[in-house]
């Protein structure tokens, strides 16, 4: 049964895209367009649920299924099929993408109401879901790369959806191009990794590659280069250092797009790809160390930037970068199940937070500066309460979902990583609680700071119902992974165990130290989250002069954080401007003007000169033509007589 269902999960969003993309312009009823778009993803979610329950009825050894649809490329000894691989990992991702994606589609029906390109928006959303499903269900690297590029294309189309609007220093189109170009840098790494995989293993099919890799020795150089190249692709798609700069600018798109990119689709693609290649990464300890280090550094780095941002969506954007860092930290220390568990819980609370911010922006007539908000909890009670649930979840306060997944990552970082990695994650957890409750305080609590002409109001049911569902998932979703130390069996980890074998170092550490160390670290993580909440409450509700005092005492630090460590300026000065100047001097003035233009212009000038000479013959005077004719006859006769 799962084998028959899998293709339909991908087919339905594709049909929704084709319907709204081809004839949506002619349908004036927004309800029909939204219904088609939502139904396409909702049907995919139903298929995902049926696949999950059908898989539960199979023995663990029979839960990996292959669905071969048709040959795609056959050239010499190379073959790539359009084929899907259904296992515990792909089913979890399919449930996340279609489930959260469906709620975002429903929300979009209310948020985008009245937009002239309503039909185009839903067509792009459906294409986004189709591309992501292709990526996570592919059974080979080439088909995964097709979905990989598909989500990149859709992000470009949706970030620049309002292409005629201004965004900071440019237009939304500039933000879309930035995302597209930065991701192409990462894609170079993915392509390089694929080339090395084919040369090494003679195939791009997962089962073939991983089966052969399992016989190789740890530390094989070619596997090191393969995994590093693939990780470069992951840093681009999942916004890690150094390729994270596109994600904050992606806020230029409509808020439902931000939720879809950050929660259910694009940014989790890199995490999924590394997790899918866990067999390869297990053979490359150096790559694992790099993945963990980059993840820990990104988690802390982005959290510090989020402390001082004033755009409600920018705070959440840097929050996403930080949370993705936690996911890579987990993958880098071999806790693949914990990383995917955080992918799931993060999808719940980050979609909730972004959609909640959209409800705030909708109520405030497109205002996004939290310094001009305050006191919205009374006007937007549903949005406030659900947003607060999301903030508690991401802060890691029990028993909400973020506590279980983040605590599992911190424990894994300590138990079979290093105390340095744990410390970076621990500090990031405290900063996360601080900036999230700062956001709650400045947006929903305290005294109103908005203009007198603004009258905030609660969003319609199409927007609030998804908030309520996501709030419930954010509150309860973590119970799927209750650790053994708290009396649970970590059902989520057990479900993924056939895909990710449990780490031997982790089990050995737990057997040696028991649960005491885990309880201590758990208590510390809860304490630092509560400390972040308390500090935010004091600073932004009771002693409001403290933040200003800190800014005056630490102006340079504040300026660095406010300008995101000047990374964009660094790239602009070190890469963009030199490339532009080099292109101007070498490619334009050197080659284009002096070589190509001169060659083209020279050919035209030579033709014109030849034409001027030949034009002297065409005088239009008949006697001249007769004279030339006679001269030719005389010359011919003279030549014949000379012979």
Steps between C-alpha positions, in 0.01 A plus 500: 500500500771765582665430165176583316432813707838670476465627146167665578652707780724664240238505224231699684708818558620480140141489376413795724788697352395418144136589565560836668801580284327435167141607554507676838525840331163441337329407829383809680379316808782494757318231697533250215869576453571466872292183525695337215835604647411386853337176384808404298724518807231364732466194279876456516479509880228233497723283284790560738284392796385188316860417412602543864228275638555243226869494585417443866339173397820374338793331674794743551714322241230552234442871557745617234314498169604605151252641249638499144287719275689527170856531360620858489855503356671201339834580337770235462560352841318782680139461605274716712134420558210700630463280806404558862637350819252468784637431845459629853698818431322596178158431656576733793613773264198444275266544798676822602506652152140421409351553848660834581481597132124442500451729802709770329286467187181544705651804673601646162137497384427771756833682497522544122131581448456773241848470351491544120725195452315276747496214248872528432581491870319171555654354185848578635414357843386172345813485286706556815337203674541283188870584479559430868319166483711406197812583700413296808354200316769465231690173504807643325715811521407631156126500567568653840695773323202563273282564805789695655507738205119510493475638853773749410298619201180524705675699772614748234148530360335541841756727669466738206124445469430868568771601254380862480547567874799653671697305758772669705771605252333360190196313380361161589644387168849581630436283806379218275810524281722496807338178620531346155868590453614397849327165458678446170830514691379219721370311198853492360596294805204266454590444134864437586392247761279323246784478247730350762230254609447374146871469431551314828195274513386488136144592594293781647236274654491524879480128572787419265723780628434437869536123468843538340599774746422273795794280395751787499731592784453806718704798383510412130614825329248493216212471749640802685486710184155369408354589838665842509366580153150391596521704820586809295170448322326461836645827634346683207155345516480493880659842558810409701827690531624624254198486264226617738472858370207432265255385765438830687437673167249229411263687733422721201243245387146465638491362855352159400804459275728571795317234701523247217870561437598504867279225636401235249707515185817660377722554804447145627618358166867521597435336836310219330772448239774464761279268706423289193874465442569395859684188378750716313545749783559219750808411290636856515566611860666820380188597307285417802713730712466780245123454482469513878731801533326699229162416650602604851662822376194586290263431791684743727583758232144540371358510852715802586379683189137424585539684832492847343288468185188717490318350202267228632579271207874566516508381861333178391732470198813502716320265736462256212870523413583429864262203525640353180838523667370276778385248241846486340659482844296185561591352162868578551519305826318202349161570657314482170165410659526798737569729205194380310293518821593868527407542132149383593452705816655805334255467211214525750610797705676694224199476268289615794728796574521614139128470441443681829729779386297514178182546703670786685617662177150455355347668808756784498451584131838363386699642791791270593703712746440364851595841646170626358288225650440402863180408685365294211408213728169666583407565136628166368431247777516186284814612320662599829431173679607282209811711439589465867472121468745511209740720698492262799557203269800648321647615832509138612280529808336169599271336417477675162644336190822700469613386844516133401674545164747772607585327827568179308741690273682662791532165676634336185745788444638445849486122516673420171613839382692739723432745778587786260218400265266463796596843634428669165161331485430578865583870454288509185207354695516783753521762227207337319277539805616859545431622146174308467351638821633843405299460181189396696536789745555772240223370272218385723566631851555838659347823377389556138750695289320500167357799314155626596358418157579129540223275632636145549254216457511123516559309178218304328438134574701381199805651670427427868402131463845402364650692793298295748594170336869591491486618862363159599777323308763733650376419847460123462724400209801438723333209674586286197861505619493479881843369598552193714638716780152654538319169490434486126631274230583773247258360246626742233856370526380140497299570186808633320742247646503273190612801295742640760674235708537618863838653575721264695686785676170640625391167645840444661495848658149449634594161645802653675342815638139390543227765497661736750697697242197521274283631783759764586529620141123492462461715809758746373327533161163566667662745742666701223169513305315626808781750561457631147127542559558677831762740361276588204208568734710727721672686218204560272205528738623618841841664464471627145796732540746209527518416124570864416765517771670188358496652152669816628762304694568250221440702182749309286362161600146619434598642162671175398197290598253740340695481174526118520877504554533687168508169315307640205736797485797262522371294208423818309852633549688173462298327228227707334687825430828336391303268272308797363816708450684204349211431267489865398873526430571155360176363358333824391777744407767238437317227311156629410607848381855442378462150354139413422375849418810578293466175310131561429550867423810421292305254289229760447754772416680271253170420331413869486841586349465227238154632424632850449754370246247290315253786507732697267420251225125550534486860373169475311656653183447270197805618303722409794353149503565474121857623550564241771345233280724591203805515724422153619464372145833655399676345800356157427600518133851616593535209742385251234740639235787490749449127538 
